């Protein structure tokens, strides 16, 4: 998409606005598929939490992906989008047995990550196959906010509790058809990931009825200029060879599974916002936009640095700005960042806004959540309407005071 396309999108649908490029999603999916083409049976389950718009889910289905879901609501979104239940993995954390029973009745693949629920579910439904989420105690991702495979993580069953897992499986006679890990986001060291994979391979030898091994995801994408990313081709070469060797050694035809989210959609997204005010203080020039962390919280929550471009004045002389929002909190998107000269009314594009951006948006300060559009086959398609006052009031019940 060129600057004029983005400006036209704002002219047609207003600001702030999320824009996703379908061609970038397609190219990322192709890149991932090519990296693991040597493996006979591969399945990619798109992580719905990254971007859950139903039109994006339908695009994923068309590409051949399954879905990785973490709530019953995400499961139902997937079913509404037309996915077969067998193409949906349900990997919740800390939910009740009752929610797992709903998932069972819907027919999706269940992934259990704690011993208590494993024993309860196995006792009631020993013939219903489930997957095990293992915590390998390997920190293959970034900091502890986004790494979930470390020893203090709430996710997964400790690899050191394998004897306990085996006791539950033997006592309940339950069926384990998959084994899974997710070490966290922003994986850079391929060898550390391969090391964690070896732990999973070893765990897999304990279950005869295994059908797949799920290695999670967490591939890093570049956010700021000069940033690095996961070498997906190197990972594909190394893990594919090890996976094929494992299947040969144990005479099994297993499926290699991944759950990419950010890798597939992050680069596709841009968040467009209008500059309301240029405010100069004694030390800083602020560009204040018609948005805040109610629409895009990652810079404030994780300290992420998204590239920001002035699409209204892309060739302008670069100056230093702090880009901030209109929320009655500190909502800083960038501090002293060089951006082409910004004027009031200009449209700024916050890059890499496809993953964990709209999906984490809120109505804080009673602001409306923005619209979403998908750029598909050279056209912008509205895939979510901008909220209105009716949406804010929809579920509220007014009582006599």
C-alpha positions as CSV (number, residue, x, y, z in Angstrom):
1,X,0.0,0.0,0.0
2,X,1.3,3.5,-0.9
3,X,0.8,6.7,1.1
4,X,-2.0,7.8,-1.2
5,X,-3.9,4.5,-0.6
6,X,-3.6,5.0,3.1
7,X,-4.9,8.5,2.9
8,X,-7.8,7.4,0.8
9,X,-8.6,4.7,3.4
10,X,-8.8,7.4,6.1
11,X,-10.8,9.7,3.8
12,X,-13.3,6.8,3.3
13,X,-13.4,5.3,6.7
14,X,-12.2,8.0,9.1
15,X,-9.5,7.9,11.8
16,X,-8.1,6.3,13.8
17,X,-8.2,3.3,11.6
18,X,-6.6,-0.2,11.5
19,X,-5.5,-1.3,8.0
20,X,-4.4,-4.8,7.1
21,X,-2.7,-5.9,3.9
22,X,-4.0,-9.4,2.9
23,X,-1.0,-9.9,0.5
24,X,1.5,-9.6,3.4
25,X,-0.4,-12.2,5.4
26,X,-0.4,-14.5,2.4
27,X,3.4,-14.0,1.7
28,X,4.2,-14.7,5.4
29,X,2.2,-17.9,5.3
30,X,4.0,-19.0,2.1
31,X,7.3,-18.2,3.7
32,X,6.5,-20.4,6.7
33,X,5.2,-23.2,4.5
34,X,8.3,-23.2,2.4
35,X,10.6,-23.3,5.4
36,X,9.1,-26.6,6.5
37,X,8.3,-28.1,3.1
38,X,10.6,-31.1,3.7
39,X,8.2,-32.4,6.4
40,X,5.5,-34.7,5.1
41,X,2.8,-33.6,7.5
42,X,2.8,-30.0,8.7
43,X,-0.1,-27.9,10.1
44,X,0.0,-24.2,11.0
45,X,-2.6,-23.1,13.6
46,X,-3.1,-19.4,13.4
47,X,-3.1,-17.8,16.9
48,X,-6.5,-16.1,17.0
49,X,-5.5,-13.8,20.0
50,X,-3.2,-11.9,17.7
51,X,-6.0,-10.6,15.5
52,X,-9.4,-12.1,15.8
53,X,-11.4,-10.3,13.1
54,X,-13.6,-13.0,11.4
55,X,-12.6,-11.8,7.9
56,X,-8.9,-12.4,8.8
57,X,-9.9,-15.9,10.1
58,X,-11.6,-16.7,6.8
59,X,-8.4,-15.6,5.0
60,X,-6.4,-18.0,7.2
61,X,-8.8,-20.8,6.4
62,X,-8.4,-20.1,2.7
63,X,-4.6,-20.4,3.1
64,X,-5.0,-23.8,4.7
65,X,-4.3,-22.9,8.3
66,X,-6.1,-24.2,11.4
67,X,-6.7,-22.1,14.5
68,X,-5.0,-21.9,17.9
69,X,-7.6,-20.6,20.4
70,X,-7.3,-19.8,24.1
71,X,-11.0,-19.2,25.0
72,X,-14.4,-20.7,24.2
73,X,-15.2,-17.4,22.5
74,X,-12.3,-17.8,20.1
75,X,-13.4,-21.3,19.4
76,X,-16.9,-20.1,18.5
77,X,-15.4,-17.4,16.3
78,X,-13.5,-20.0,14.4
79,X,-16.6,-22.2,14.0
80,X,-18.5,-19.1,12.8
81,X,-15.7,-18.5,10.3
82,X,-16.3,-22.0,8.8
83,X,-13.4,-23.9,10.4
84,X,-13.9,-27.7,10.9
85,X,-13.7,-28.4,14.7
86,X,-10.8,-30.8,14.0
87,X,-8.7,-27.9,12.7
88,X,-9.1,-25.9,15.9
89,X,-6.8,-26.4,18.9
90,X,-8.1,-25.1,22.3
91,X,-5.2,-24.2,24.6
92,X,-6.6,-22.3,27.6
93,X,-4.9,-21.4,30.9
94,X,-6.5,-21.6,34.3
95,X,-10.0,-22.4,33.1
96,X,-12.6,-24.6,34.8
97,X,-13.4,-28.2,33.8
98,X,-16.8,-26.9,32.7
99,X,-15.2,-24.8,30.0
100,X,-13.2,-27.7,28.8
101,X,-16.4,-29.8,28.6
102,X,-17.9,-27.2,26.3
103,X,-14.9,-27.5,24.1
104,X,-15.2,-31.3,24.1
105,X,-18.8,-31.0,23.1
106,X,-17.9,-28.7,20.2
107,X,-15.4,-31.3,19.0
108,X,-12.2,-29.3,19.0
109,X,-8.7,-30.5,20.0
110,X,-8.2,-29.9,23.7
111,X,-4.8,-29.0,25.1
112,X,-4.4,-29.3,28.9
113,X,-1.8,-27.4,30.8
114,X,-2.2,-28.5,34.5
115,X,-2.2,-31.7,36.5
116,X,-5.5,-31.0,38.3
117,X,-7.6,-30.6,35.2
118,X,-5.8,-33.4,33.5
119,X,-6.8,-35.8,36.2
120,X,-10.4,-34.6,36.4
121,X,-10.8,-34.6,32.6
122,X,-9.2,-38.0,32.2
123,X,-11.3,-39.5,35.0
124,X,-14.6,-38.4,33.3
125,X,-13.6,-38.7,29.6
126,X,-10.8,-41.3,29.3
127,X,-11.6,-42.0,25.6
128,X,-11.5,-38.4,24.5
129,X,-8.0,-37.6,23.1
130,X,-6.2,-34.6,24.6
131,X,-2.9,-32.9,24.1
132,X,-0.5,-32.0,26.9
133,X,1.1,-28.6,27.2
134,X,4.6,-29.0,28.6
135,X,6.7,-26.3,30.2
136,X,10.3,-27.1,29.1
137,X,11.8,-24.5,31.5
138,X,13.6,-22.9,28.6
139,X,13.5,-19.2,28.1
140,X,13.8,-19.0,24.3
141,X,12.0,-15.7,23.9
142,X,12.4,-12.2,25.2
143,X,11.8,-10.9,28.8
144,X,9.5,-12.6,31.2
145,X,6.5,-10.6,30.1
146,X,6.5,-12.4,26.7
147,X,8.5,-15.6,27.6
148,X,6.2,-18.3,29.0
149,X,8.6,-21.3,29.1
150,X,10.6,-20.3,32.1
151,X,10.5,-22.0,35.5
152,X,8.2,-19.3,37.1
153,X,5.7,-19.3,34.3
154,X,2.0,-20.1,35.0
155,X,1.8,-21.9,31.6
156,X,2.2,-25.6,31.0
157,X,3.0,-28.7,33.1
158,X,6.6,-28.8,34.3
159,X,8.7,-31.3,32.3
160,X,10.0,-32.4,35.7
161,X,6.4,-33.6,36.5
162,X,6.4,-36.2,33.8
163,X,6.2,-39.1,36.3
164,X,3.1,-37.5,37.7
165,X,1.6,-37.1,34.2
166,X,2.3,-40.7,33.4
167,X,0.7,-41.8,36.7
168,X,-2.5,-39.9,35.8
169,X,-2.5,-41.3,32.3
170,X,-2.0,-44.8,33.5
171,X,-4.6,-44.6,36.2
172,X,-7.3,-43.0,34.1
173,X,-6.5,-44.9,30.9
174,X,-6.9,-41.5,29.1
175,X,-5.7,-41.0,25.5
176,X,-2.8,-38.5,24.8
177,X,-2.7,-37.7,21.1
178,X,-0.5,-34.6,21.1
179,X,2.3,-32.9,23.0
180,X,2.9,-29.2,23.0
181,X,5.2,-26.4,24.2
182,X,5.3,-22.6,23.8
183,X,8.5,-21.0,25.1
184,X,7.3,-17.4,24.4
185,X,7.7,-14.6,22.0
186,X,10.6,-13.0,20.2
187,X,12.7,-16.1,19.6
188,X,16.1,-15.3,18.2
189,X,18.4,-18.0,19.2
190,X,17.5,-21.0,17.0
191,X,19.8,-23.4,18.9
192,X,18.0,-22.6,22.2
193,X,14.7,-23.4,20.5
194,X,16.1,-26.6,19.2
195,X,17.3,-27.5,22.7
196,X,13.8,-26.9,24.0
197,X,12.5,-29.1,21.1
198,X,14.7,-31.9,22.2
199,X,13.0,-31.9,25.6
200,X,9.7,-32.2,23.9
201,X,10.9,-35.0,21.7
202,X,12.0,-36.9,24.8
203,X,8.7,-36.3,26.4
204,X,6.9,-37.6,23.3
205,X,8.5,-41.0,23.7
206,X,6.2,-41.6,26.7
207,X,2.9,-41.7,24.7
208,X,2.1,-44.5,22.2
209,X,-1.0,-42.9,20.8
210,X,0.7,-39.6,19.8
211,X,-0.5,-38.1,16.5
212,X,1.2,-34.7,16.5
213,X,3.9,-32.6,18.2
214,X,3.1,-28.9,18.5
215,X,6.1,-26.6,18.9
216,X,4.1,-23.4,19.6
217,X,5.5,-20.3,18.0
218,X,6.9,-17.0,19.2
219,X,8.8,-16.0,16.1
220,X,10.2,-12.5,16.3
221,X,9.3,-9.9,13.7
222,X,11.2,-6.6,13.2
223,X,9.5,-3.6,14.9
224,X,12.0,-0.8,14.8
225,X,14.4,0.1,12.0
226,X,17.4,-2.2,12.0
227,X,15.6,-4.7,14.2
228,X,16.3,-8.4,13.8
229,X,13.9,-11.3,13.4
230,X,13.7,-15.0,13.7
231,X,15.6,-16.8,10.9
232,X,12.6,-19.0,10.0
233,X,14.6,-20.6,7.2
234,X,17.3,-21.8,9.5
235,X,14.7,-23.0,12.0
236,X,12.9,-24.8,9.2
237,X,16.1,-26.6,8.1
238,X,17.2,-27.7,11.5
239,X,13.9,-28.6,13.1
240,X,12.6,-30.4,9.9
241,X,15.7,-32.7,9.9
242,X,15.4,-33.5,13.6
243,X,11.6,-34.1,13.3
244,X,12.0,-36.4,10.3
245,X,14.7,-38.3,12.1
246,X,12.6,-38.7,15.2
247,X,9.6,-40.1,13.2
248,X,12.0,-42.5,11.5
249,X,13.6,-43.6,14.7
250,X,10.3,-44.3,16.4
251,X,8.4,-45.6,13.3
252,X,5.7,-43.0,13.6
253,X,3.9,-40.7,11.1
254,X,3.4,-37.6,13.2
255,X,2.3,-34.1,12.2
256,X,4.6,-31.2,13.0
257,X,2.5,-28.3,14.2
258,X,3.1,-24.6,14.9
259,X,0.9,-21.8,16.2
260,X,2.1,-18.6,14.5
261,X,0.2,-15.4,15.2
262,X,2.4,-12.3,15.2
263,X,4.6,-13.8,12.4
264,X,1.6,-14.0,10.1
265,X,-0.2,-10.7,10.8
266,X,2.1,-8.2,12.4
267,X,3.7,-6.8,9.3
268,X,0.4,-6.7,7.5
269,X,-1.1,-4.0,9.9
270,X,-0.8,-0.3,10.1
271,X,-2.6,1.9,12.5
272,X,-3.5,5.3,11.1
273,X,-4.2,8.3,13.3
274,X,-4.7,12.0,12.7
275,X,-2.6,14.6,14.4
276,X,-4.9,16.8,16.5
277,X,-2.3,19.2,18.0
278,X,1.4,20.1,17.7
279,X,2.4,21.2,21.2
280,X,5.8,22.6,22.0
281,X,7.0,22.8,25.6
282,X,10.3,24.0,26.9
283,X,12.0,20.7,26.0
284,X,9.7,18.7,23.8
285,X,7.7,18.9,20.6
286,X,4.5,16.7,21.0
287,X,2.5,15.4,18.2
288,X,-0.9,14.6,19.8
289,X,-3.0,12.1,17.8
290,X,-6.7,11.2,17.9
291,X,-5.9,7.9,19.7
292,X,-4.2,6.5,22.8
293,X,-3.3,3.3,24.6
294,X,-7.0,2.5,24.5
295,X,-6.4,1.6,20.8
296,X,-2.8,0.4,20.8
297,X,-1.3,-0.4,24.2
298,X,1.9,-2.3,23.2
299,X,4.4,0.6,23.5
300,X,3.1,1.3,27.0
301,X,2.6,-2.3,28.1
302,X,5.7,-3.9,26.6
303,X,7.9,-1.0,25.7
304,X,7.7,-2.0,22.0
305,X,9.0,0.5,19.5
306,X,6.9,0.7,16.4
307,X,8.1,2.6,13.4
308,X,6.0,5.8,12.8
309,X,5.7,7.4,9.4
310,X,4.0,10.6,8.4
311,X,2.0,9.5,5.3
312,X,0.8,13.0,4.7
313,X,4.3,14.4,4.3
314,X,6.6,11.4,3.7
315,X,9.4,13.5,2.1
316,X,9.3,16.3,4.7
317,X,12.4,17.4,6.6
318,X,12.9,15.1,9.6
319,X,12.4,16.6,13.1
320,X,12.2,15.1,16.6
321,X,8.8,14.5,18.0
322,X,7.2,12.7,20.9
323,X,4.0,11.1,19.6
324,X,1.4,10.9,22.3
325,X,-2.3,10.2,22.6
326,X,-5.5,11.9,23.9
327,X,-6.1,9.6,26.8
328,X,-6.0,11.1,30.3
329,X,-3.0,9.0,31.2
330,X,0.6,8.9,30.0
331,X,0.1,7.3,26.6
332,X,3.4,7.8,24.7
333,X,3.9,6.0,21.4
334,X,7.4,7.4,20.7
335,X,9.8,9.7,22.5
336,X,12.1,12.1,20.6
337,X,11.7,10.1,17.4
338,X,12.8,11.5,14.0
339,X,9.8,11.7,11.8
340,X,9.1,13.7,8.6
341,X,7.8,17.2,9.6
342,X,4.4,16.8,11.2
343,X,1.6,19.4,10.8
344,X,-1.8,19.5,12.5
345,X,-4.2,17.4,10.5
346,X,-1.5,15.0,9.1
347,X,-2.0,11.3,9.2
348,X,0.6,9.2,10.9
349,X,1.0,5.4,10.3
350,X,2.2,3.2,13.2
351,X,3.8,0.2,11.6
352,X,3.6,-3.5,12.5
353,X,0.2,-3.1,14.0
354,X,-1.4,-6.3,12.9
355,X,-0.7,-8.4,16.0
356,X,-1.9,-7.7,19.6
357,X,-3.0,-4.2,18.7
358,X,-6.8,-4.1,17.9
359,X,-7.2,-7.3,19.9
360,X,-6.1,-5.5,23.0
361,X,-8.1,-2.3,22.4
362,X,-10.5,-1.1,25.0
363,X,-13.1,1.6,25.7
364,X,-11.0,3.4,28.3
365,X,-12.1,7.0,28.8
366,X,-15.3,5.9,27.1
367,X,-13.7,6.3,23.7
368,X,-14.9,4.3,20.7
369,X,-12.8,1.4,19.4
370,X,-11.7,2.1,15.8
371,X,-12.8,0.6,12.5
372,X,-10.8,-2.1,10.7
373,X,-10.3,-2.5,6.9
374,X,-8.6,-5.2,4.9
375,X,-6.7,-4.3,1.7
376,X,-7.5,-7.3,-0.5
377,X,-7.1,-7.5,-4.3
378,X,-6.3,-3.8,-4.6
379,X,-9.4,-2.7,-2.7
380,X,-10.2,-1.6,0.9
381,X,-12.9,-3.7,2.5
382,X,-14.5,-2.5,5.8
383,X,-14.3,-5.5,8.1
384,X,-15.3,-3.8,11.4
385,X,-17.4,-0.7,11.8
386,X,-16.3,2.1,14.1
387,X,-18.1,2.0,17.4
388,X,-20.8,4.5,18.3
389,X,-22.5,5.7,21.5
390,X,-25.0,2.9,21.1
391,X,-22.2,0.4,21.4
392,X,-21.0,1.9,24.6
393,X,-24.5,1.8,26.1
394,X,-25.5,-1.5,24.6
395,X,-25.0,-3.8,27.6
396,X,-25.6,-1.2,30.3
397,X,-28.7,-1.3,32.4
398,X,-30.1,2.0,33.7
399,X,-31.8,1.8,37.0
400,X,-34.0,4.2,38.9
401,X,-31.9,6.2,41.4
